[in-house]
Amino acid sequence: MPEHVFPNGFESWQKTHFEVVEALCYLRDLEEGKQSKAFEEMLNRSATDDLYQLAVDLTDKFERECVDRKSNLFDLIEEFVSEEVKKVKA
């Protein structure tokens, strides 16, 4: 497995990754609110390997492409993740 690259340093990547996961959870909560689910299904909210990889991929992409971080980091990442998830769903 190749060594992971952190273009803006590990601390920046770690902060971004945390916010990406938060945004993915927020978007998942919005989607789940539109669907009726059994109580047991709502309790099982663990992520899949695909979701873990998506979070890493989005973190890497954001770290490479988004250099303007003057705005609120969560707001930037939420918008970025929302747009990227739309592309994945299409």
DOKE-628775 format. One record per atom (N, C-alpha, C, O): residue in three letters; chain; x, y, z. Coordinates in steps of 0.02 Angstrom, whole numbers. Example, Ala and Ser with C-alpha at 12.3 -4.5 7.8 and 13.67 -1.06 7.14 Angstrom:
// residues 2
code: Ala unit: A X: 660 Y: -284 Z: 390 $
code: Ala unit: A X: 615 Y: -225 Z: 390 $
code: Ala unit: A X: 660 Y: -165 Z: 390 $
code: Ala unit: A X: 712 Y: -166 Z: 423 $
code: Ser unit: A X: 642 Y: -112 Z: 354 $
code: Ser unit: A X: 684 Y: -53 Z: 357 $
code: Ser unit: A X: 645 Y: 2 Z: 394 $
code: Ser unit: A X: 670 Y: 57 Z: 402 $
// end
This chain:
// residues 90
code: Met unit: A X: 42 Y: -59 Z: 0 $
code: Met unit: A X: 0 Y: 0 Z: 0 $
code: Met unit: A X: 45 Y: 62 Z: 0 $
code: Met unit: A X: 89 Y: 68 Z: 42 $
code: Pro unit: A X: 34 Y: 108 Z: -47 $
code: Pro unit: A X: 76 Y: 168 Z: -50 $
code: Pro unit: A X: 63 Y: 213 Z: 10 $
code: Pro unit: A X: 9 Y: 213 Z: 40 $
code: Glu unit: A X: 115 Y: 251 Z: 27 $
code: Glu unit: A X: 110 Y: 297 Z: 84 $
code: Glu unit: A X: 61 Y: 354 Z: 67 $
code: Glu unit: A X: 62 Y: 381 Z: 11 $
code: His unit: A X: 20 Y: 372 Z: 115 $
code: His unit: A X: -29 Y: 426 Z: 104 $
code: His unit: A X: 6 Y: 494 Z: 101 $
code: His unit: A X: 53 Y: 506 Z: 139 $
code: Val unit: A X: -16 Y: 536 Z: 56 $
code: Val unit: A X: 13 Y: 603 Z: 47 $
code: Val unit: A X: -33 Y: 654 Z: 79 $
code: Val unit: A X: -94 Y: 653 Z: 68 $
code: Phe unit: A X: -5 Y: 699 Z: 117 $
code: Phe unit: A X: -42 Y: 753 Z: 150 $
code: Phe unit: A X: -15 Y: 819 Z: 123 $
code: Phe unit: A X: 32 Y: 847 Z: 151 $
code: Pro unit: A X: -45 Y: 845 Z: 68 $
code: Pro unit: A X: -17 Y: 904 Z: 35 $
code: Pro unit: A X: -12 Y: 966 Z: 80 $
code: Pro unit: A X: 31 Y: 1008 Z: 69 $
code: Asn unit: A X: -55 Y: 972 Z: 130 $
code: Asn unit: A X: -54 Y: 1030 Z: 175 $
code: Asn unit: A X: -33 Y: 1010 Z: 246 $
code: Asn unit: A X: -45 Y: 1047 Z: 293 $
code: Gly unit: A X: -4 Y: 951 Z: 253 $
code: Gly unit: A X: 16 Y: 925 Z: 318 $
code: Gly unit: A X: -39 Y: 882 Z: 349 $
code: Gly unit: A X: -98 Y: 888 Z: 331 $
code: Phe unit: A X: -19 Y: 838 Z: 395 $
code: Phe unit: A X: -67 Y: 792 Z: 425 $
code: Phe unit: A X: -120 Y: 828 Z: 466 $
code: Phe unit: A X: -178 Y: 809 Z: 464 $
code: Glu unit: A X: -100 Y: 879 Z: 503 $
code: Glu unit: A X: -149 Y: 914 Z: 545 $
code: Glu unit: A X: -206 Y: 944 Z: 503 $
code: Glu unit: A X: -264 Y: 939 Z: 522 $
code: Ser unit: A X: -189 Y: 975 Z: 447 $
code: Ser unit: A X: -240 Y: 1003 Z: 403 $
code: Ser unit: A X: -284 Y: 947 Z: 375 $
code: Ser unit: A X: -346 Y: 954 Z: 374 $
code: Trp unit: A X: -253 Y: 891 Z: 354 $
code: Trp unit: A X: -291 Y: 835 Z: 327 $
code: Trp unit: A X: -338 Y: 807 Z: 379 $
code: Trp unit: A X: -396 Y: 792 Z: 365 $
code: Gln unit: A X: -314 Y: 800 Z: 441 $
code: Gln unit: A X: -354 Y: 772 Z: 494 $
code: Gln unit: A X: -415 Y: 816 Z: 509 $
code: Gln unit: A X: -470 Y: 791 Z: 518 $
code: Lys unit: A X: -405 Y: 882 Z: 512 $
code: Lys unit: A X: -461 Y: 928 Z: 523 $
code: Lys unit: A X: -512 Y: 923 Z: 466 $
code: Lys unit: A X: -572 Y: 921 Z: 477 $
code: Thr unit: A X: -486 Y: 922 Z: 405 $
code: Thr unit: A X: -530 Y: 917 Z: 347 $
code: Thr unit: A X: -569 Y: 851 Z: 348 $
code: Thr unit: A X: -629 Y: 850 Z: 336 $
code: His unit: A X: -535 Y: 796 Z: 364 $
code: His unit: A X: -567 Y: 731 Z: 366 $
code: His unit: A X: -623 Y: 730 Z: 418 $
code: His unit: A X: -677 Y: 704 Z: 404 $
code: Phe unit: A X: -611 Y: 758 Z: 476 $
code: Phe unit: A X: -663 Y: 762 Z: 527 $
code: Phe unit: A X: -724 Y: 799 Z: 501 $
code: Phe unit: A X: -780 Y: 776 Z: 510 $
code: Glu unit: A X: -714 Y: 855 Z: 468 $
code: Glu unit: A X: -769 Y: 895 Z: 443 $
code: Glu unit: A X: -804 Y: 860 Z: 384 $
code: Glu unit: A X: -865 Y: 867 Z: 376 $
code: Val unit: A X: -766 Y: 824 Z: 343 $
code: Val unit: A X: -797 Y: 786 Z: 288 $
code: Val unit: A X: -844 Y: 733 Z: 317 $
code: Val unit: A X: -900 Y: 725 Z: 293 $
code: Val unit: A X: -821 Y: 697 Z: 368 $
code: Val unit: A X: -863 Y: 646 Z: 399 $
code: Val unit: A X: -925 Y: 678 Z: 430 $
code: Val unit: A X: -980 Y: 652 Z: 423 $
code: Glu unit: A X: -916 Y: 735 Z: 463 $
code: Glu unit: A X: -974 Y: 771 Z: 492 $
code: Glu unit: A X: -1023 Y: 790 Z: 437 $
code: Glu unit: A X: -1084 Y: 781 Z: 445 $
code: Ala unit: A X: -998 Y: 815 Z: 381 $
code: Ala unit: A X: -1042 Y: 834 Z: 325 $
code: Ala unit: A X: -1078 Y: 774 Z: 296 $
code: Ala unit: A X: -1137 Y: 777 Z: 280 $
code: Leu unit: A X: -1042 Y: 718 Z: 288 $
code: Leu unit: A X: -1074 Y: 657 Z: 262 $
code: Leu unit: A X: -1129 Y: 633 Z: 310 $
code: Leu unit: A X: -1182 Y: 612 Z: 287 $
code: Cys unit: A X: -1116 Y: 636 Z: 374 $
code: Cys unit: A X: -1167 Y: 616 Z: 424 $
code: Cys unit: A X: -1227 Y: 663 Z: 421 $
code: Cys unit: A X: -1284 Y: 640 Z: 425 $
code: Tyr unit: A X: -1214 Y: 727 Z: 415 $
code: Tyr unit: A X: -1267 Y: 777 Z: 411 $
code: Tyr unit: A X: -1311 Y: 764 Z: 349 $
code: Tyr unit: A X: -1372 Y: 764 Z: 354 $
code: Leu unit: A X: -1279 Y: 752 Z: 292 $
code: Leu unit: A X: -1316 Y: 739 Z: 231 $
code: Leu unit: A X: -1354 Y: 673 Z: 236 $
code: Leu unit: A X: -1410 Y: 667 Z: 211 $
code: Arg unit: A X: -1325 Y: 623 Z: 268 $
code: Arg unit: A X: -1359 Y: 559 Z: 278 $
code: Arg unit: A X: -1421 Y: 569 Z: 321 $
code: Arg unit: A X: -1474 Y: 541 Z: 307 $
code: Asp unit: A X: -1415 Y: 609 Z: 374 $
code: Asp unit: A X: -1472 Y: 623 Z: 417 $
code: Asp unit: A X: -1529 Y: 657 Z: 378 $
code: Asp unit: A X: -1587 Y: 641 Z: 389 $
code: Leu unit: A X: -1511 Y: 703 Z: 334 $
code: Leu unit: A X: -1562 Y: 736 Z: 293 $
code: Leu unit: A X: -1597 Y: 686 Z: 248 $
code: Leu unit: A X: -1659 Y: 688 Z: 242 $
code: Glu unit: A X: -1559 Y: 642 Z: 217 $
code: Glu unit: A X: -1588 Y: 592 Z: 172 $
code: Glu unit: A X: -1632 Y: 543 Z: 210 $
code: Glu unit: A X: -1686 Y: 525 Z: 187 $
code: Glu unit: A X: -1608 Y: 521 Z: 268 $
code: Glu unit: A X: -1646 Y: 473 Z: 308 $
code: Glu unit: A X: -1713 Y: 502 Z: 331 $
code: Glu unit: A X: -1761 Y: 465 Z: 339 $
code: Gly unit: A X: -1714 Y: 567 Z: 341 $
code: Gly unit: A X: -1776 Y: 599 Z: 363 $
code: Gly unit: A X: -1830 Y: 596 Z: 310 $
code: Gly unit: A X: -1890 Y: 602 Z: 325 $
code: Lys unit: A X: -1811 Y: 586 Z: 248 $
code: Lys unit: A X: -1859 Y: 582 Z: 192 $
code: Lys unit: A X: -1884 Y: 511 Z: 181 $
code: Lys unit: A X: -1932 Y: 501 Z: 143 $
code: Gln unit: A X: -1853 Y: 462 Z: 214 $
code: Gln unit: A X: -1871 Y: 392 Z: 203 $
code: Gln unit: A X: -1897 Y: 362 Z: 269 $
code: Gln unit: A X: -1872 Y: 378 Z: 323 $
code: Ser unit: A X: -1947 Y: 320 Z: 263 $
code: Ser unit: A X: -1970 Y: 286 Z: 324 $
code: Ser unit: A X: -1928 Y: 223 Z: 333 $
code: Ser unit: A X: -1918 Y: 185 Z: 286 $
code: Lys unit: A X: -1905 Y: 214 Z: 394 $
code: Lys unit: A X: -1863 Y: 156 Z: 410 $
code: Lys unit: A X: -1887 Y: 126 Z: 475 $
code: Lys unit: A X: -1914 Y: 160 Z: 519 $
code: Ala unit: A X: -1875 Y: 62 Z: 480 $
code: Ala unit: A X: -1891 Y: 28 Z: 543 $
code: Ala unit: A X: -1842 Y: 50 Z: 596 $
code: Ala unit: A X: -1786 Y: 72 Z: 581 $
code: Phe unit: A X: -1862 Y: 45 Z: 658 $
code: Phe unit: A X: -1821 Y: 65 Z: 715 $
code: Phe unit: A X: -1753 Y: 29 Z: 713 $
code: Phe unit: A X: -1702 Y: 59 Z: 726 $
code: Glu unit: A X: -1754 Y: -36 Z: 697 $
code: Glu unit: A X: -1692 Y: -74 Z: 695 $
code: Glu unit: A X: -1644 Y: -47 Z: 642 $
code: Glu unit: A X: -1583 Y: -45 Z: 653 $
code: Glu unit: A X: -1671 Y: -26 Z: 586 $
code: Glu unit: A X: -1629 Y: 2 Z: 533 $
code: Glu unit: A X: -1598 Y: 68 Z: 554 $
code: Glu unit: A X: -1541 Y: 83 Z: 537 $
code: Met unit: A X: -1636 Y: 107 Z: 592 $
code: Met unit: A X: -1609 Y: 171 Z: 616 $
code: Met unit: A X: -1553 Y: 161 Z: 667 $
code: Met unit: A X: -1507 Y: 201 Z: 671 $
code: Leu unit: A X: -1558 Y: 107 Z: 705 $
code: Leu unit: A X: -1505 Y: 93 Z: 755 $
code: Leu unit: A X: -1440 Y: 72 Z: 721 $
code: Leu unit: A X: -1386 Y: 87 Z: 747 $
code: Asn unit: A X: -1444 Y: 39 Z: 665 $
code: Asn unit: A X: -1384 Y: 16 Z: 630 $
code: Asn unit: A X: -1360 Y: 71 Z: 583 $
code: Asn unit: A X: -1377 Y: 72 Z: 524 $
code: Arg unit: A X: -1321 Y: 117 Z: 609 $
code: Arg unit: A X: -1298 Y: 174 Z: 570 $
code: Arg unit: A X: -1223 Y: 170 Z: 557 $
code: Arg unit: A X: -1192 Y: 220 Z: 541 $
code: Ser unit: A X: -1195 Y: 110 Z: 563 $
code: Ser unit: A X: -1124 Y: 104 Z: 552 $
code: Ser unit: A X: -1109 Y: 114 Z: 478 $
code: Ser unit: A X: -1150 Y: 99 Z: 435 $
code: Ala unit: A X: -1050 Y: 137 Z: 464 $
code: Ala unit: A X: -1030 Y: 151 Z: 395 $
code: Ala unit: A X: -1003 Y: 88 Z: 362 $
code: Ala unit: A X: -984 Y: 40 Z: 396 $
code: Thr unit: A X: -1003 Y: 89 Z: 298 $
code: Thr unit: A X: -975 Y: 34 Z: 259 $
code: Thr unit: A X: -904 Y: 52 Z: 237 $
code: Thr unit: A X: -882 Y: 109 Z: 244 $
code: Asp unit: A X: -868 Y: 2 Z: 212 $
code: Asp unit: A X: -800 Y: 16 Z: 186 $
code: Asp unit: A X: -803 Y: 68 Z: 130 $
code: Asp unit: A X: -758 Y: 109 Z: 123 $
code: Asp unit: A X: -856 Y: 65 Z: 89 $
code: Asp unit: A X: -864 Y: 114 Z: 35 $
code: Asp unit: A X: -871 Y: 184 Z: 62 $
code: Asp unit: A X: -842 Y: 232 Z: 34 $
code: Leu unit: A X: -908 Y: 192 Z: 116 $
code: Leu unit: A X: -917 Y: 258 Z: 146 $
code: Leu unit: A X: -852 Y: 283 Z: 177 $
code: Leu unit: A X: -835 Y: 342 Z: 173 $
code: Tyr unit: A X: -815 Y: 238 Z: 209 $
code: Tyr unit: A X: -750 Y: 257 Z: 236 $
code: Tyr unit: A X: -704 Y: 282 Z: 181 $
code: Tyr unit: A X: -670 Y: 333 Z: 188 $
code: Gln unit: A X: -703 Y: 245 Z: 125 $
code: Gln unit: A X: -659 Y: 264 Z: 69 $
code: Gln unit: A X: -682 Y: 329 Z: 38 $
code: Gln unit: A X: -641 Y: 370 Z: 19 $
code: Leu unit: A X: -748 Y: 339 Z: 33 $
code: Leu unit: A X: -774 Y: 402 Z: 7 $
code: Leu unit: A X: -750 Y: 460 Z: 50 $
code: Leu unit: A X: -730 Y: 512 Z: 23 $
code: Ala unit: A X: -752 Y: 453 Z: 115 $
code: Ala unit: A X: -729 Y: 506 Z: 160 $
code: Ala unit: A X: -655 Y: 522 Z: 149 $
code: Ala unit: A X: -636 Y: 580 Z: 148 $
code: Val unit: A X: -614 Y: 471 Z: 141 $
code: Val unit: A X: -543 Y: 482 Z: 128 $
code: Val unit: A X: -533 Y: 515 Z: 60 $
code: Val unit: A X: -494 Y: 563 Z: 54 $
code: Asp unit: A X: -568 Y: 490 Z: 9 $
code: Asp unit: A X: -561 Y: 519 Z: -58 $
code: Asp unit: A X: -582 Y: 592 Z: -60 $
code: Asp unit: A X: -548 Y: 634 Z: -91 $
code: Leu unit: A X: -638 Y: 608 Z: -27 $
code: Leu unit: A X: -661 Y: 678 Z: -26 $
code: Leu unit: A X: -614 Y: 721 Z: 13 $
code: Leu unit: A X: -602 Y: 779 Z: -6 $
code: Thr unit: A X: -586 Y: 695 Z: 67 $
code: Thr unit: A X: -536 Y: 733 Z: 106 $
code: Thr unit: A X: -475 Y: 749 Z: 63 $
code: Thr unit: A X: -452 Y: 806 Z: 61 $
code: Asp unit: A X: -450 Y: 698 Z: 29 $
code: Asp unit: A X: -391 Y: 708 Z: -14 $
code: Asp unit: A X: -406 Y: 760 Z: -69 $
code: Asp unit: A X: -365 Y: 804 Z: -82 $
code: Lys unit: A X: -464 Y: 754 Z: -100 $
code: Lys unit: A X: -481 Y: 800 Z: -154 $
code: Lys unit: A X: -488 Y: 871 Z: -127 $
code: Lys unit: A X: -463 Y: 918 Z: -158 $
code: Phe unit: A X: -522 Y: 880 Z: -71 $
code: Phe unit: A X: -529 Y: 946 Z: -42 $
code: Phe unit: A X: -461 Y: 976 Z: -24 $
code: Phe unit: A X: -448 Y: 1034 Z: -37 $
code: Glu unit: A X: -418 Y: 935 Z: 6 $
code: Glu unit: A X: -351 Y: 959 Z: 25 $
code: Glu unit: A X: -310 Y: 981 Z: -36 $
code: Glu unit: A X: -272 Y: 1029 Z: -32 $
code: Arg unit: A X: -319 Y: 946 Z: -92 $
code: Arg unit: A X: -282 Y: 964 Z: -153 $
code: Arg unit: A X: -311 Y: 1025 Z: -188 $
code: Arg unit: A X: -273 Y: 1067 Z: -213 $
code: Glu unit: A X: -378 Y: 1031 Z: -189 $
code: Glu unit: A X: -410 Y: 1081 Z: -231 $
code: Glu unit: A X: -432 Y: 1145 Z: -196 $
code: Glu unit: A X: -433 Y: 1197 Z: -228 $
code: Cys unit: A X: -448 Y: 1142 Z: -134 $
code: Cys unit: A X: -478 Y: 1200 Z: -100 $
code: Cys unit: A X: -425 Y: 1236 Z: -58 $
code: Cys unit: A X: -412 Y: 1218 Z: -1 $
code: Val unit: A X: -397 Y: 1288 Z: -88 $
code: Val unit: A X: -346 Y: 1325 Z: -53 $
code: Val unit: A X: -374 Y: 1386 Z: -16 $
code: Val unit: A X: -342 Y: 1411 Z: 31 $
code: Asp unit: A X: -432 Y: 1410 Z: -36 $
code: Asp unit: A X: -463 Y: 1468 Z: -3 $
code: Asp unit: A X: -500 Y: 1444 Z: 59 $
code: Asp unit: A X: -555 Y: 1417 Z: 55 $
code: Arg unit: A X: -469 Y: 1455 Z: 116 $
code: Arg unit: A X: -500 Y: 1432 Z: 179 $
code: Arg unit: A X: -515 Y: 1491 Z: 224 $
code: Arg unit: A X: -512 Y: 1486 Z: 285 $
code: Lys unit: A X: -531 Y: 1548 Z: 194 $
code: Lys unit: A X: -546 Y: 1607 Z: 233 $
code: Lys unit: A X: -616 Y: 1604 Z: 262 $
code: Lys unit: A X: -629 Y: 1635 Z: 314 $
code: Ser unit: A X: -660 Y: 1567 Z: 230 $
code: Ser unit: A X: -728 Y: 1559 Z: 256 $
code: Ser unit: A X: -728 Y: 1505 Z: 310 $
code: Ser unit: A X: -676 Y: 1475 Z: 324 $
code: Asn unit: A X: -785 Y: 1494 Z: 340 $
code: Asn unit: A X: -794 Y: 1442 Z: 390 $
code: Asn unit: A X: -779 Y: 1374 Z: 358 $
code: Asn unit: A X: -809 Y: 1356 Z: 307 $
code: Leu unit: A X: -732 Y: 1337 Z: 387 $
code: Leu unit: A X: -710 Y: 1274 Z: 358 $
code: Leu unit: A X: -769 Y: 1225 Z: 349 $
code: Leu unit: A X: -774 Y: 1193 Z: 296 $
code: Phe unit: A X: -812 Y: 1219 Z: 399 $
code: Phe unit: A X: -867 Y: 1172 Z: 393 $
code: Phe unit: A X: -913 Y: 1192 Z: 335 $
code: Phe unit: A X: -935 Y: 1149 Z: 297 $
code: Asp unit: A X: -928 Y: 1256 Z: 328 $
code: Asp unit: A X: -971 Y: 1279 Z: 274 $
code: Asp unit: A X: -941 Y: 1263 Z: 205 $
code: Asp unit: A X: -976 Y: 1240 Z: 160 $
code: Leu unit: A X: -875 Y: 1275 Z: 198 $
code: Leu unit: A X: -842 Y: 1258 Z: 135 $
code: Leu unit: A X: -846 Y: 1184 Z: 121 $
code: Leu unit: A X: -860 Y: 1163 Z: 65 $
code: Ile unit: A X: -832 Y: 1144 Z: 172 $
code: Ile unit: A X: -831 Y: 1072 Z: 163 $
code: Ile unit: A X: -901 Y: 1045 Z: 151 $
code: Ile unit: A X: -911 Y: 1000 Z: 110 $
code: Glu unit: A X: -951 Y: 1071 Z: 187 $
code: Glu unit: A X: -1020 Y: 1049 Z: 177 $
code: Glu unit: A X: -1041 Y: 1059 Z: 104 $
code: Glu unit: A X: -1071 Y: 1015 Z: 74 $
code: Glu unit: A X: -1027 Y: 1117 Z: 78 $
code: Glu unit: A X: -1044 Y: 1132 Z: 8 $
code: Glu unit: A X: -1006 Y: 1086 Z: -40 $
code: Glu unit: A X: -1034 Y: 1058 Z: -87 $
code: Phe unit: A X: -942 Y: 1078 Z: -27 $
code: Phe unit: A X: -900 Y: 1035 Z: -69 $
code: Phe unit: A X: -926 Y: 962 Z: -67 $
code: Phe unit: A X: -934 Y: 932 Z: -120 $
code: Val unit: A X: -938 Y: 936 Z: -8 $
code: Val unit: A X: -961 Y: 866 Z: -1 $
code: Val unit: A X: -1029 Y: 858 Z: -34 $
code: Val unit: A X: -1042 Y: 807 Z: -68 $
code: Ser unit: A X: -1074 Y: 906 Z: -25 $
code: Ser unit: A X: -1140 Y: 902 Z: -55 $
code: Ser unit: A X: -1134 Y: 897 Z: -131 $
code: Ser unit: A X: -1168 Y: 856 Z: -162 $
code: Glu unit: A X: -1092 Y: 938 Z: -161 $
code: Glu unit: A X: -1084 Y: 937 Z: -234 $
code: Glu unit: A X: -1052 Y: 872 Z: -257 $
code: Glu unit: A X: -1073 Y: 844 Z: -308 $
code: Glu unit: A X: -1003 Y: 847 Z: -220 $
code: Glu unit: A X: -969 Y: 785 Z: -239 $
code: Glu unit: A X: -1016 Y: 725 Z: -232 $
code: Glu unit: A X: -1014 Y: 680 Z: -274 $
code: Val unit: A X: -1057 Y: 724 Z: -181 $
code: Val unit: A X: -1104 Y: 669 Z: -172 $
code: Val unit: A X: -1156 Y: 668 Z: -228 $
code: Val unit: A X: -1176 Y: 614 Z: -251 $
code: Lys unit: A X: -1177 Y: 727 Z: -250 $
code: Lys unit: A X: -1223 Y: 730 Z: -307 $
code: Lys unit: A X: -1192 Y: 699 Z: -369 $
code: Lys unit: A X: -1226 Y: 665 Z: -407 $
code: Lys unit: A X: -1127 Y: 711 Z: -380 $
code: Lys unit: A X: -1092 Y: 682 Z: -437 $
code: Lys unit: A X: -1089 Y: 606 Z: -432 $
code: Lys unit: A X: -1097 Y: 571 Z: -482 $
code: Val unit: A X: -1078 Y: 581 Z: -371 $
code: Val unit: A X: -1074 Y: 508 Z: -361 $
code: Val unit: A X: -1141 Y: 476 Z: -374 $
code: Val unit: A X: -1144 Y: 422 Z: -403 $
code: Lys unit: A X: -1195 Y: 509 Z: -353 $
code: Lys unit: A X: -1262 Y: 481 Z: -362 $
code: Lys unit: A X: -1285 Y: 482 Z: -434 $
code: Lys unit: A X: -1326 Y: 441 Z: -455 $
code: Ala unit: A X: -1258 Y: 529 Z: -474 $
code: Ala unit: A X: -1279 Y: 536 Z: -544 $
code: Ala unit: A X: -1254 Y: 480 Z: -588 $
code: Ala unit: A X: -1268 Y: 479 Z: -648 $
// end
